[in-house]
């Protein structure tokens, strides 16, 4: 077997792409249907984005559009009051829809502040909520 020597990483990458094209030509059954029809991928992305936006709009109606602490209504994050890690994809939205009572709307600054309190001050959601609401303090 002859080994090829490449002077740059770019040449090596190009050679790899060429070998992959030849492999796909020989093994047509292994090619993805999206490679042959790129419009399918674009349509699927648009469909997923539409679904995501519809679910998010539904959550805004259920959970709220304003930050609980500062009443800011810009970019809103849904924070789980139990302190579990939260997902920002479709699975996370489906979970939020099922457990809407466990989430509160927070703006970017308040969301960062809540996570900072949980991480460094070892506070739980009830303590943070009570502290912010009794101080009547606006973060944003």
N, C-alpha and C positions, 0 to 999 in steps of 0.2 A: 504494500500500500504506500502510495506517495503522499507525504504530508505537505500541505501548502504553507508557505511562509508569507505573512501579510505585514506590510510596513506600518499600517495604521489600523486603529480599531475600526474606523469607518469601512475600510476595505474588507475586513473580517466580517463585519455586519452585513455588507452587501453580498458577500459570498454566501453567508448563511441564508439570506432572503432568497437568493437564486436557487439554492439547494432545496429550500422549502417549496418554491414554485414547481420545481421539477418533481418533487415528491407528491404534491397535490395533483399534478397532471397524471402521474402514474396511478394514484389511489383516489379516484374520483369519489368513491363512497365515503371517504373521510372528510370531504369538504362540507362546510356548513352551508345551509340553504341561504343564510343571510349574505354570504359572499357572492352568490349568484344574483341575488335580488336585494340590493341595498335599500330600496324603498321600504321593504318590510321592516327593517331595523328602525328607520325614521318614524314610520307609523306606530311601531310598538312603543318607542320612547314618548311620542306625543300622547298615546293612550295612557301610559303609566303616569305621565306628568298631570294629565287631566284628572285621573283617579286620585292622585295625591292631593291636588288642589281642592277637589270636591270634599275629600275626607277632612282636610285642614279647615275648610270653611264650616263644615258641620261641627268640628270641635270648637271653633270660635263661638258658634251659637250656644253650644252646651257649656263650655268652660268659661268663656269670656274673652273680650278683646283688649282689655286694659290690664295693666300691671296691678297686682293686688296692693303693692306698697305705694308707688308714686303716681299711679293712674296714667302712666305714659301708654300711648296706643300705637307706637311704631312697630318695630320687629319684636314679636312676642314669642317667648319660649314657654313650653309647658313643662313645669317642674313637678316631679312626683314627690309628694309630701313625706313619703316613707324613706326618702334618701337613697333609693336604689338607683343604679345607673339607668339612664333612660335612652331609648333609641330614637333616632330622628328619621327613620325610613318608614316604609309602608307597614312593616311588622309593628313598629312602635306606635303608629297611628291607629292600627287595629286594636292594639292593647289599650291605648288611651280611650278609644271609643267604648270599649267594654268596661273600663274602670275610670270613668270621667270624674267621679267624686274624689279620686285620689290625686288629682292634678290641679295645679293653680297656674294662672297666667303670670309671667314675670317678664319685665323688659330685660335687655342685655345687662345693664349695670346691676340691677337687683339680683338677677340670676347669678352673676359672678360673685356678688356679695354673700348670697346665701351659701354658695358652695365654699367660699372662703371661711365663713363661720363654721360650717360643718367640718371642714378639713382641719383648720388650725385651732379653733376654739372648742372643738368637739361638742358643738351644740346640736340639738335635734330640731326638727321643724317647728314643733310647738313652742320651744324657747325662742327661736328666731322670730316667729310670727308675733308672739307676745311682746318681745322687746321692741320690735319695729312699730307695732301698733300702739303700744302704750307711750312710746316716746313721741309719737306723732311727727316722726322725722321723715322728710322727703330725701330719698337718695339721688334720684335722677336729675 
